[in-house]
Amino acid sequence: MAAIIRRDGVRSFVLFTVGGMGLALPLDSVLEILRPPALVPIPLGPPSLEGLARRRGAVLPVIGLRRVLGLAGAGAGEGGAGDGETKAARLLILRHNGQPVGLLVDRVSGLSAVDEGRVADSATAPDPSIDADLLAGAILAGDGAAGDGALILDPGPLIERQFADLGRGPAGSADFSAAPQPKTVAAVSQDEEQLVVLTVAEQEFSLPVAAVREVVPVPETVIRVPRARPHLLGMMTLRDALLPLVGLRELFGLDAALDATADRGRGKVAVLRTAEGLVGVAVEDVREILRVPRERIDPVPPLMAREAEFEDMDGIARLDGGARLIPVLSAERLFRHGAGSGAGVGTHAQGREGGAAVATEAEAERAEAFVVFRLAGAEYGLPVAAVQEVLRQPDAVTPLPNAPDFVSGVTTLRGGVLPLVALRRLLRLPDGRESGGDRSRVVVIAAGAARAGLLVDGMAGIVRIPDGAIGPAPVVSQAQHRLIRRIGALESAAERRMILLMDPAELLDMDQLADLLATV
């Protein structure tokens, strides 16, 4: 039974309602009361789990008390929900086994000091709709009846029943200090090149993965530079540092009428490593990561190579039997394009004295790079080293008899057989309209000799997450803890993102994974 504060014969409670039912919690068990922030769904959790929230640097699971009590309108609060937020509701933050936990309620009535004579054992005011094991007592009405009083919840059993493993590691010890390390991943073969494919004015270009530090959304605010060339869009901030923003359409002189990034808010910025520091390149989209054999990357034809306009190209990748040609750009020579007319970015953008610091690779804090994709409204990340390539979803898939239900089948990739894992089914997520759409992709991962393709809703790009922004994920179930052990939280004036970081080696351990998920 939860401890209840007693001061001079008075006990203190937080009073609230859920579905019209009066409930209470001992005041000393409640850390904070606040409006619920936007929640990020996390898979493989109990039905009562509404999602994850971030508060004061900590990631906490949020339980919907309506779901726990089996009431209608679960997760909606009194005013309904929309766009990931719960309206006309409150979030009570408690602590369980050292882990903060949020309880979503309809309304907080207030704080109350209750005379000890009005606090009775839960058996005095039984309520068949609530399990007696979840109650610590009851607050009786002034006349001694329980009709308009409140039932006192016992937070320990309440949370323990939803999350038996919350705050405990795999062996049952509460240890969040050691971040799990991904298992050994297969290195990309030396005779292959990993390319990031991006689009500008409906044309495809590519850059080596090693040259792309990260891919982020176009910021809402771009600082314009007076008298700059058209391709120099201005300066943008990236985690409190400035870097120049270059428009690739303007740099290449492509037709503006074909450019979908006229509304820059829908585009992407590829952050490139160059000898002059970090430079942001505005593009329409970042579609794929391809692993291309070097023999399929031809040099620029001599007739074109003589022209200065083509000196920023390292070659041309021939895909789909030559039906698809993708120029391979050089990050080092890209900004020499039209240098005679002032196209360079280094001296003007990064040589200012007394200005704000400009991001350079040496100044960037230690961070990990992840390939980030979307699934059922949430963002997930895999280490860049574990991702071999990102492909369009194949039109035809061969079924695989006797495979787990989350294996959609197999396809061929450069003469090899590639099993396809439907992540929505693996993570017990509902089918959605995004699944199988034009933006669906296959993320090919490898660990050791194992390889698989993950079917996802779409790509968010490559994101570098500072070490300090990566923390352990709450343990809402053993299946979730095995697949998603860490969370990256990016917060700035321009973005607030929570990225669920997956372990590629665990994803590829199909036999043990199927056995574990059978218990969820």
C-alpha positions as CSV (number, residue, x, y, z in Angstrom):
1,M,0.0,0.0,0.0
2,A,1.3,3.5,-0.9
3,A,2.5,5.7,1.9
4,I,0.1,8.5,2.7
5,I,1.4,11.7,4.3
6,R,0.1,12.3,7.8
7,R,0.5,15.8,9.4
8,D,-1.4,16.5,12.6
9,G,-4.1,14.1,11.7
10,V,-4.4,15.3,8.1
11,R,-3.4,13.5,4.9
12,S,-2.6,15.3,1.6
13,F,-3.9,14.1,-1.8
14,V,-4.0,15.1,-5.4
15,L,-7.7,14.8,-6.5
16,F,-8.6,14.1,-10.2
17,T,-11.2,12.6,-12.4
18,V,-11.1,9.9,-15.1
19,G,-14.4,9.2,-16.9
20,G,-16.4,11.0,-14.3
21,M,-14.9,8.9,-11.5
22,G,-13.3,10.7,-8.6
23,L,-9.8,9.4,-7.8
24,A,-6.9,10.5,-5.7
25,L,-3.1,9.9,-5.3
26,P,-1.0,10.6,-2.2
27,L,0.6,14.0,-2.7
28,D,4.1,12.6,-1.9
29,S,3.9,10.2,-4.9
30,V,3.3,13.0,-7.4
31,L,6.4,14.8,-8.8
32,E,4.6,17.2,-11.2
33,I,1.3,18.1,-12.7
34,L,1.3,19.6,-16.2
35,R,-0.5,19.7,-19.6
36,P,0.4,16.7,-21.6
37,P,3.1,17.3,-24.3
38,A,3.0,15.7,-27.7
39,L,3.5,11.9,-27.3
40,V,5.7,9.6,-29.5
41,P,4.3,6.1,-29.8
42,I,6.6,3.2,-28.8
43,P,5.8,-0.3,-30.0
44,L,5.6,-3.6,-28.2
45,G,4.2,-2.0,-25.0
46,P,1.1,-2.7,-23.0
47,P,-2.3,-1.6,-24.3
48,S,-2.4,1.2,-21.6
49,L,0.7,2.9,-23.0
50,E,-0.1,6.1,-24.7
51,G,3.4,6.9,-25.8
52,L,6.6,8.6,-24.7
53,A,7.1,12.1,-23.5
54,R,10.2,14.1,-22.7
55,R,10.4,16.2,-19.6
56,R,13.5,17.9,-18.0
57,G,15.8,15.8,-20.1
58,A,14.2,12.5,-19.2
59,V,12.1,10.2,-21.4
60,L,9.1,8.8,-19.6
61,P,6.3,6.4,-20.6
62,V,2.8,7.8,-20.3
63,I,-0.1,5.5,-19.2
64,G,-3.7,6.4,-20.0
65,L,-5.8,5.8,-16.9
66,R,-8.8,5.5,-19.1
67,R,-7.2,2.5,-20.8
68,V,-6.2,1.0,-17.5
69,L,-9.8,1.3,-16.2
70,G,-11.3,0.2,-19.5
71,L,-13.3,3.4,-20.0
72,A,-14.6,4.7,-23.3
73,G,-12.6,7.3,-25.1
74,A,-9.3,5.9,-24.0
75,G,-6.5,8.3,-24.7
76,A,-8.7,11.3,-25.5
77,G,-9.2,13.1,-22.2
78,E,-12.3,15.1,-21.8
79,G,-11.8,17.3,-24.8
80,G,-10.6,14.8,-27.4
81,A,-7.1,14.5,-29.0
82,G,-5.6,15.6,-32.2
83,D,-2.1,16.0,-33.8
84,G,-0.4,13.9,-31.1
85,E,-1.6,16.1,-28.2
86,T,-4.2,15.4,-25.5
87,K,-6.5,18.3,-24.9
88,A,-8.4,19.3,-21.7
89,A,-6.4,16.7,-19.7
90,R,-3.5,16.6,-17.3
91,L,-0.4,14.5,-16.9
92,L,0.6,13.4,-13.4
93,I,4.3,12.5,-13.2
94,L,5.3,9.9,-10.7
95,R,8.5,7.8,-10.1
96,H,8.7,4.0,-10.2
97,N,11.9,2.1,-9.6
98,G,13.9,5.3,-10.3
99,Q,12.0,5.8,-13.6
100,P,9.6,8.8,-14.1
101,V,6.2,7.7,-15.4
102,G,3.3,9.8,-16.6
103,L,-0.4,9.1,-15.8
104,L,-2.9,10.7,-18.2
105,V,-6.1,11.8,-16.5
106,D,-9.1,13.8,-17.5
107,R,-9.0,16.7,-15.1
108,V,-7.2,17.6,-11.8
109,S,-9.7,18.8,-9.2
110,G,-7.0,20.2,-6.9
111,L,-4.9,19.4,-3.8
112,S,-6.7,18.5,-0.7
113,A,-5.8,18.1,3.0
114,V,-8.2,15.4,4.2
115,D,-8.9,14.6,7.9
116,E,-7.7,11.2,8.9
117,G,-11.3,10.3,9.9
118,R,-12.4,10.5,6.2
119,V,-9.7,8.1,4.9
120,A,-10.9,4.5,5.0
121,D,-9.8,1.2,3.8
122,S,-10.7,0.5,0.2
123,A,-13.1,-2.3,1.3
124,T,-15.2,0.4,3.0
125,A,-16.1,1.8,-0.4
126,P,-15.8,-1.0,-2.9
127,D,-16.0,-0.2,-6.6
128,P,-16.4,-3.3,-8.8
129,S,-15.0,-1.4,-11.8
130,I,-11.5,-1.1,-10.2
131,D,-9.4,-4.0,-9.0
132,A,-9.0,-3.7,-5.2
133,D,-5.3,-4.5,-5.6
134,L,-4.9,-1.1,-7.3
135,L,-6.4,0.8,-4.4
136,A,-4.8,2.2,-1.3
137,G,-8.1,3.3,0.3
138,A,-11.0,5.7,-0.1
139,I,-11.8,9.3,0.8
140,L,-15.3,9.4,2.3
141,A,-17.7,12.2,1.8
142,G,-18.4,14.5,4.7
143,D,-21.4,12.5,5.8
144,G,-19.5,9.2,5.9
145,A,-20.8,7.9,2.6
146,A,-18.5,7.1,-0.3
147,G,-20.8,8.3,-3.1
148,D,-19.1,11.6,-3.9
149,G,-15.8,10.8,-2.4
150,A,-12.7,9.5,-4.2
151,L,-10.9,6.2,-4.5
152,I,-7.2,6.4,-3.6
153,L,-5.0,4.7,-6.2
154,D,-1.9,2.8,-5.1
155,P,0.7,3.9,-7.8
156,G,3.1,1.0,-7.2
157,P,0.8,-1.9,-8.2
158,L,-0.8,0.3,-10.8
159,I,2.4,0.9,-12.7
160,E,3.9,-2.5,-11.9
161,R,0.9,-4.2,-13.5
162,Q,1.5,-2.2,-16.7
163,F,5.3,-2.4,-16.8
164,A,6.6,-5.4,-14.9
165,D,10.2,-4.6,-16.2
166,L,10.1,-0.8,-16.0
167,G,13.3,0.5,-14.4
168,R,15.0,-2.9,-14.6
169,G,17.6,-4.2,-17.0
170,P,17.3,-7.6,-18.7
171,A,18.4,-9.4,-15.5
172,G,16.1,-7.4,-13.2
173,S,18.7,-4.8,-12.0
174,A,18.0,-1.1,-12.3
175,D,20.9,0.1,-14.4
176,F,20.5,2.8,-17.0
177,S,24.1,3.9,-16.9
178,A,25.5,1.7,-19.7
179,A,24.3,2.4,-23.1
180,P,23.9,-0.8,-25.1
181,Q,26.5,-1.2,-27.9
182,P,25.3,-2.6,-31.3
183,K,26.7,-5.9,-32.3
184,T,29.3,-6.3,-35.0
185,V,28.0,-5.1,-38.4
186,A,29.3,-6.1,-41.8
187,A,31.6,-3.5,-43.4
188,V,30.8,-2.3,-46.9
189,S,32.9,-4.1,-49.5
190,Q,35.9,-2.1,-50.8
191,D,34.7,-2.6,-54.4
192,E,31.4,-0.9,-53.7
193,E,30.3,2.7,-53.1
194,Q,27.6,3.8,-50.8
195,L,25.7,6.7,-52.3
196,V,23.0,9.1,-50.9
197,V,20.5,9.8,-53.7
198,L,18.8,13.2,-53.6
199,T,16.5,15.0,-56.0
200,V,16.7,18.5,-57.4
201,A,14.1,19.8,-59.9
202,E,12.9,16.2,-60.3
203,Q,16.4,15.1,-61.3
204,E,18.5,12.6,-59.3
205,F,22.0,13.3,-58.1
206,S,24.1,11.4,-55.5
207,L,26.9,12.0,-53.0
208,P,29.1,9.5,-51.2
209,V,27.7,8.6,-47.8
210,A,31.1,9.5,-46.2
211,A,30.7,13.1,-47.4
212,V,27.2,13.5,-45.9
213,R,27.3,14.3,-42.2
214,E,23.5,14.3,-41.8
215,V,20.2,15.2,-43.5
216,V,17.8,17.5,-41.7
217,P,14.6,19.4,-42.6
218,V,14.9,22.8,-44.1
219,P,14.8,25.2,-41.2
220,E,12.0,27.6,-40.8
221,T,14.4,30.6,-40.5
222,V,17.2,31.3,-43.0
223,I,19.4,34.3,-42.4
224,R,19.8,36.1,-45.8
225,V,23.2,37.4,-46.8
226,P,23.1,40.8,-48.6
227,R,24.4,40.9,-52.2
228,A,25.0,37.2,-52.2
229,R,24.9,35.1,-55.4
230,P,21.5,33.4,-56.1
231,H,22.7,30.0,-55.0
232,L,23.8,31.3,-51.6
233,L,20.5,31.2,-49.8
234,G,21.9,32.5,-46.5
235,M,22.9,31.0,-43.2
236,M,21.1,28.4,-41.1
237,T,21.6,27.3,-37.5
238,L,22.3,23.6,-36.7
239,R,22.5,22.9,-32.9
240,D,23.6,26.5,-32.1
241,A,26.2,26.7,-34.8
242,L,26.0,28.6,-38.2
243,L,26.6,27.1,-41.5
244,P,26.1,28.4,-45.1
245,L,23.0,27.2,-47.0
246,V,23.5,26.6,-50.7
247,G,20.6,25.9,-53.1
248,L,21.6,23.1,-55.5
249,R,18.9,24.1,-58.0
250,E,20.3,27.6,-58.2
251,L,23.9,26.4,-58.2
252,F,23.2,24.1,-61.2
253,G,20.9,26.6,-63.0
254,L,18.0,24.1,-63.1
255,D,14.5,25.2,-64.1
256,A,12.7,26.7,-61.1
257,A,9.3,25.7,-62.5
258,L,10.3,22.0,-62.0
259,D,11.6,22.5,-58.5
260,A,9.4,21.2,-55.7
261,T,11.5,23.0,-53.1
262,A,10.1,26.4,-54.1
263,D,8.3,25.9,-50.8
264,R,11.5,25.3,-48.9
265,G,9.7,24.2,-45.8
266,R,9.1,20.8,-47.5
267,G,12.7,20.2,-48.6
268,K,15.7,18.7,-47.0
269,V,19.2,20.0,-46.2
270,A,22.2,17.6,-46.7
271,V,25.0,18.7,-44.4
272,L,28.3,18.1,-46.3
273,R,31.8,17.8,-45.0
274,T,34.1,20.0,-47.0
275,A,37.6,21.4,-46.7
276,E,36.0,24.7,-45.7
277,G,33.9,23.2,-43.0
278,L,30.3,22.1,-42.9
279,V,28.0,23.3,-45.7
280,G,24.2,22.8,-46.0
281,V,22.8,22.0,-49.4
282,A,19.1,22.5,-50.0
283,V,17.5,19.8,-52.1
284,E,14.0,18.6,-52.9
285,D,14.2,15.2,-51.2
286,V,16.7,12.5,-50.0
287,R,15.2,9.3,-51.4
288,E,17.6,6.4,-51.1
289,I,20.9,5.1,-50.0
290,L,22.4,2.8,-52.6
291,R,25.3,0.3,-52.6
292,V,26.7,0.5,-56.1
293,P,29.5,-1.7,-57.4
294,R,32.4,0.5,-58.5
295,E,32.4,-1.0,-62.0
296,R,29.0,0.5,-62.5
297,I,30.2,4.0,-61.8
298,D,31.6,5.3,-65.1
299,P,33.9,8.3,-65.4
300,V,32.5,11.5,-66.9
301,P,32.8,11.2,-70.7
302,P,36.0,13.1,-71.9
303,L,34.0,15.6,-74.0
304,M,32.1,16.7,-70.9
305,A,35.0,16.4,-68.5
306,R,36.8,19.2,-70.4
307,E,34.1,21.6,-69.4
308,A,34.3,23.5,-66.1
309,E,30.6,22.9,-65.5
310,F,31.2,19.2,-65.0
311,E,34.3,19.3,-62.7
312,D,32.1,18.8,-59.7
313,M,31.2,15.2,-60.9
314,D,33.1,12.1,-59.9
315,G,31.3,9.9,-62.2
316,I,27.9,8.6,-63.4
317,A,26.3,5.5,-61.7
318,R,24.5,3.1,-64.2
319,L,21.6,1.4,-62.6
320,D,18.7,-0.8,-63.8
321,G,20.7,-2.0,-66.8
322,G,21.6,1.6,-67.8
323,A,18.0,2.8,-67.8
324,R,18.8,4.9,-64.7
325,L,21.8,7.3,-64.7
326,I,22.7,9.1,-61.5
327,P,25.5,11.7,-61.5
328,V,27.9,11.2,-58.5
329,L,28.9,14.6,-57.1
330,S,32.1,15.5,-55.3
331,A,31.6,17.3,-52.1
332,E,35.0,18.9,-52.3
333,R,34.6,20.2,-55.8
334,L,30.9,20.9,-55.7
335,F,31.2,24.5,-54.7
336,R,33.8,25.3,-57.4
337,H,31.0,25.1,-59.9
338,G,31.0,28.5,-61.6
339,A,33.8,29.7,-59.2
340,G,34.7,32.4,-61.7
341,S,31.4,34.1,-61.0
342,G,31.8,33.9,-57.2
343,A,30.2,30.5,-56.5
344,G,32.5,29.6,-53.7
345,V,31.2,29.6,-50.1
346,G,34.3,29.5,-48.0
347,T,35.8,33.0,-47.8
348,H,32.6,35.0,-47.8
349,A,30.5,32.8,-45.5
350,Q,33.1,31.5,-43.0
351,G,35.8,34.2,-42.7
352,R,33.9,36.9,-40.8
353,E,35.6,38.3,-37.7
354,G,33.6,38.8,-34.6
355,G,30.6,36.9,-36.0
356,A,28.9,33.8,-34.6
357,A,30.9,30.6,-34.7
358,V,30.5,28.6,-37.9
359,A,30.2,24.8,-37.6
360,T,33.4,22.9,-38.6
361,E,34.0,19.2,-38.3
362,A,36.7,19.8,-35.6
363,E,34.2,21.9,-33.5
364,A,31.3,19.5,-33.8
365,E,30.7,17.5,-30.6
366,R,30.9,13.8,-30.6
367,A,27.9,12.3,-32.2
368,E,26.5,9.1,-33.8
369,A,25.1,9.1,-37.3
370,F,21.8,7.2,-37.9
371,V,19.6,6.5,-41.0
372,V,16.2,7.7,-39.8
373,F,13.0,6.4,-41.3
374,R,9.3,6.8,-40.5
375,L,6.8,4.2,-39.4
376,A,3.3,4.7,-38.2
377,G,3.8,8.3,-37.4
378,A,7.1,7.8,-35.4
379,E,10.7,8.1,-36.3
380,Y,13.2,5.2,-35.9
381,G,17.0,5.2,-36.4
382,L,19.6,2.6,-37.3
383,P,23.4,3.1,-37.2
384,V,24.7,4.3,-40.6
385,A,27.3,1.5,-40.5
386,A,24.6,-1.1,-40.3
387,V,22.6,0.1,-43.3
388,Q,23.9,-1.1,-46.6
389,E,21.4,0.7,-48.8
390,V,17.9,2.1,-49.0
391,L,15.8,0.9,-52.0
392,R,12.3,1.4,-53.4
393,Q,9.9,-1.3,-52.4
394,P,9.9,-4.1,-55.0
395,D,6.8,-4.7,-57.0
396,A,6.9,-8.5,-56.6
397,V,7.8,-10.4,-53.4
398,T,8.1,-14.2,-53.2
399,P,6.3,-15.7,-50.2
400,L,8.5,-17.7,-47.8
401,P,6.6,-20.8,-46.4
402,N,6.7,-21.4,-42.6
403,A,8.3,-18.0,-42.0
404,P,7.2,-15.8,-39.0
405,D,4.2,-13.6,-39.8
406,F,6.4,-10.5,-39.9
407,V,8.5,-11.8,-42.8
408,S,6.7,-10.7,-45.9
409,G,8.8,-12.9,-48.2
410,V,12.0,-12.7,-50.1
411,T,13.3,-10.8,-53.1
412,T,16.6,-10.9,-55.1
413,L,19.3,-8.2,-54.7
414,R,22.3,-8.5,-57.0
415,G,22.0,-12.3,-57.3
416,G,21.4,-12.8,-53.6
417,V,18.2,-13.6,-51.7
418,L,17.0,-10.9,-49.3
419,P,14.3,-11.6,-46.7
420,L,11.8,-8.7,-46.3
421,V,10.6,-7.8,-42.8
422,A,7.4,-5.9,-42.4
423,L,8.2,-3.7,-39.5
424,R,4.6,-2.7,-38.9
425,R,3.7,-6.4,-38.3
426,L,7.0,-7.0,-36.3
427,L,6.2,-4.1,-34.0
428,R,2.5,-4.9,-33.7
429,L,1.6,-1.6,-35.4
430,P,-1.7,-1.3,-37.3
431,D,-1.7,-1.3,-41.1
432,G,-1.9,2.3,-42.4
433,R,-2.3,4.1,-45.7
434,E,1.4,5.0,-45.7
435,S,2.4,1.4,-45.8
436,G,3.0,0.3,-49.4
437,G,2.7,3.9,-50.8
438,D,5.0,5.6,-53.3
439,R,7.3,6.8,-50.5
440,S,7.7,3.3,-49.0
441,R,11.3,2.1,-48.9
442,V,13.3,-1.0,-48.1
443,V,16.2,-0.4,-45.6
444,V,18.8,-3.1,-46.1
445,I,20.7,-3.9,-42.9
446,A,23.5,-6.3,-42.2
447,A,25.1,-7.8,-39.1
448,G,27.8,-10.4,-39.6
449,A,26.7,-12.6,-42.4
450,A,23.0,-12.0,-41.9
451,R,21.1,-9.5,-44.1
452,A,17.5,-8.4,-44.3
453,G,15.3,-5.7,-45.9
454,L,13.1,-3.7,-43.6
455,L,9.8,-2.4,-45.1
456,V,9.2,1.2,-43.8
457,D,6.8,4.0,-44.6
458,G,9.4,6.5,-45.8
459,M,12.8,8.1,-45.1
460,A,13.6,11.0,-42.9
461,G,17.3,11.1,-43.9
462,I,20.6,10.8,-42.1
463,V,20.7,12.4,-38.7
464,R,23.8,13.0,-36.4
465,I,22.7,12.8,-32.8
466,P,25.1,14.2,-30.2
467,D,26.1,11.7,-27.5
468,G,24.6,13.8,-24.9
469,A,21.2,13.6,-26.6
470,I,21.1,9.8,-26.6
471,G,19.7,8.1,-23.5
472,P,18.3,4.7,-22.5
473,A,14.7,3.9,-23.5
474,P,12.2,3.0,-20.8
475,V,11.7,-0.7,-20.5
476,V,8.0,-1.1,-21.2
477,S,8.5,-4.8,-22.2
478,Q,11.3,-7.2,-22.8
479,A,10.5,-7.4,-26.5
480,Q,10.8,-3.6,-26.8
481,H,13.9,-3.5,-24.7
482,R,15.6,-6.0,-27.0
483,L,14.9,-4.0,-30.1
484,I,14.8,-0.4,-28.9
485,R,17.2,0.3,-26.1
486,R,18.1,3.9,-26.8
487,I,16.3,7.1,-27.7
488,G,17.7,10.2,-29.4
489,A,16.1,13.4,-28.4
490,L,16.8,16.5,-30.4
491,E,15.5,19.8,-29.0
492,S,16.2,23.3,-30.3
493,A,14.3,26.3,-31.5
494,A,13.9,24.7,-34.9
495,E,13.0,21.1,-34.0
496,R,11.8,18.8,-31.3
497,R,12.3,15.2,-32.3
498,M,12.4,11.9,-30.5
499,I,14.0,9.1,-32.5
500,L,13.7,5.5,-31.4
501,L,17.1,3.8,-32.0
502,M,16.9,0.1,-33.0
503,D,19.6,-2.6,-32.6
504,P,20.2,-4.1,-36.1
505,A,21.8,-7.2,-34.8
506,E,18.6,-8.0,-32.8
507,L,16.4,-7.4,-35.8
508,L,18.4,-10.0,-37.7
509,D,18.2,-12.6,-35.0
510,M,15.0,-14.0,-36.5
511,D,14.6,-17.2,-34.5
512,Q,15.0,-15.7,-31.1
513,L,13.0,-12.6,-32.1
514,A,10.0,-14.8,-33.2
515,D,10.1,-16.7,-29.9
516,L,10.3,-13.4,-27.9
517,L,7.5,-11.7,-29.7
518,A,5.2,-14.7,-29.2
519,T,5.0,-13.7,-25.5
520,V,4.0,-10.1,-26.2
